[in-house]
Amino acid sequence: MIIGFQRPFTIALIIPHFDGLRRVCAEKNIHWTAPEYMIHNTLVIEMYRDLLDHLGLHSHERIEKFILLADTWSPENGLLTATYKPRRKVIEEKYGKEIEELYET
């Protein structure tokens, strides 16, 4: 989910596809542990930064900072609607502390 409306820059909340990430880590010889730990792995974070930097976005669209999340968003936990759209207010409330920390640093 992208956040940036009326903010100084754009950030993203990213939930990796962990099966795919596990395969990429194996190819790059990055030790795999569990999703809860992999989202903090500096090599994984660098891979996502590189990916975001090469999306071909205009400068005003650039994702300056991001958070990798190990959570699952679903209609059952209230983070997605029944049609699988993000419930932005609920998500921003749940991750409010992490979001604000990105804007402070």
N, C-alpha and C positions, 0 to 999 in steps of 0.2 A: 504494500500500500504506500502510495506517495503522499507526503505531507509537505505543504509549502504555501498554501493560500494565506496571504497576509502575514507571512513570515519572511525573515531576511534571506533565506535560501531554502532549497528543496532537500528533503531527507526521504529515506525509504525504510519501511519495515519489511524485511525479507524473511520468508520461511523457505529455507532450502529444500529441494527435493533430495532427501537424505540418501535414497538408494543411488541416485546419480552422483551425488557428492562422494559417496563411499567409493564408487568406481573411479572417479577422478583422483581421489586421494591415493588409491592403490596405484594408478598409473604414474603419479608424481611422487611416489614413495613417502607419502605423508601418513604417519601412524594414525590409525583410526581408533577411536574409543567409543563414545556415545554421542548422540546429537547434542545433549546438554553441554558437553565439553567441546565438541567440534566448532560450535558457534563462537567460541573464544580463542580458537587456535589462530595464531598470527598468520600462518601460511594460508589458511582458508580465508581469512579476512582479506589478505592481499590478493587472492584469486578473485574474490568478489569485487574488490576495488578496481582491479584491472578490467574485469568484465564490464562494470559500470562505466569506466572511462572510455571504453571502445564501443559504446552503443550508437555513436554517431549523432548524439544530441547536440542541439544548439547550445551556446554558452548559458543562455538564460534557462535552459531546461536541465542543465547538469545536476546530477544528484551529488550534492556536496558531502553528505554523511549518511550512514546507514546503520541499522541494527540488524543483526542476524538473530532470528528467534527459533527456538526448538519447539514451540507450542504448535498445536493443531487448532486451526480455526474451523468451526463447523456450526451449522444451525443448532445443534444440540447444546453447545456451550454458549450460544448467544452471540458469537462474534461474526457470524454470517447470517444472512436472511435465508428463507426457505429456498430461494432461487440462487443461493451461493454468492450474493453480493456482500461485500464487507459492510458491517455496521460501524461506520466511521466513528461516531461519537463514543460508542462502547469501547472500541479498540483504542481510541485516543485516551480515554479515561483509564483503561487497564494499563497502558504503557506510558502514561503521562509523565512519570518520573524519568524514565529513560529518554523520552522525547525531549523534555526540557533540558536534560543533561547534554544532549547533542547540541542544542542551541546555545548553551552556556560555554561550551569549550571551543 
